[in-house]
Amino acid sequence: MQFHSSAHRRGLDEQAIFHAIRNALTVIDLEDGELDALADEVEATNYDVEALKIRRRGRPPLGSAPADVVPVRIDPELRDRVTRAAQSAGTTTSDIIRKALRHYLAVT
């Protein structure tokens, strides 16, 4: 993405501008006045550039650290029951299995 020279003249970091507007734009082809207005907003808002640079990829954590994937074999009947329970609860089979494990471990 190319940024207008007025943004450069203002000393604005291209990454700061990109991160500040990336989620708000659906069209990349901007008119000069539109980009100037966005550059003015970025300059006036004093965005935390370092915070904007942090990339949040992947799924949100489930606990205190990234979750492990634990493959488990289950029979087709149990799989069907888990699938039906998840659909009924409006959630995922993984969520049902995690809840069942937590319940089992709390009881034993």
Contacts in CASP RR format, 6 or more apart in sequence:
PFRMAT RR
TARGET T0000
AUTHOR 0000-0000-0000
METHOD contacts of the structure
MODEL  1
MQFHSSAHRRGLDEQAIFHAIRNALTVIDLEDGELDALADEVEATNYDVE
ALKIRRRGRPPLGSAPADVVPVRIDPELRDRVTRAAQSAGTTTSDIIRKA
LRHYLAVT
1 18 0 8 1.000
1 28 0 8 1.000
3 14 0 8 1.000
3 17 0 8 1.000
3 18 0 8 1.000
3 35 0 8 1.000
4 30 0 8 1.000
4 32 0 8 1.000
4 35 0 8 1.000
4 36 0 8 1.000
4 39 0 8 1.000
6 32 0 8 1.000
6 35 0 8 1.000
6 36 0 8 1.000
6 39 0 8 1.000
7 14 0 8 1.000
7 17 0 8 1.000
7 35 0 8 1.000
7 39 0 8 1.000
10 39 0 8 1.000
10 43 0 8 1.000
12 39 0 8 1.000
12 42 0 8 1.000
12 43 0 8 1.000
13 49 0 8 1.000
15 49 0 8 1.000
15 52 0 8 1.000
15 53 0 8 1.000
16 42 0 8 1.000
16 47 0 8 1.000
16 49 0 8 1.000
16 52 0 8 1.000
17 38 0 8 1.000
17 39 0 8 1.000
17 42 0 8 1.000
19 47 0 8 1.000
19 49 0 8 1.000
19 52 0 8 1.000
19 53 0 8 1.000
20 38 0 8 1.000
20 41 0 8 1.000
20 42 0 8 1.000
20 45 0 8 1.000
20 47 0 8 1.000
20 52 0 8 1.000
21 38 0 8 1.000
21 42 0 8 1.000
30 38 0 8 1.000
59 67 0 8 1.000
61 67 0 8 1.000
62 98 0 8 1.000
72 97 0 8 1.000
74 82 0 8 1.000
79 93 0 8 1.000
82 93 0 8 1.000
82 96 0 8 1.000
82 97 0 8 1.000
83 93 0 8 1.000
85 96 0 8 1.000
86 92 0 8 1.000
86 93 0 8 1.000
86 95 0 8 1.000
86 96 0 8 1.000
89 95 0 8 1.000
89 96 0 8 1.000
END
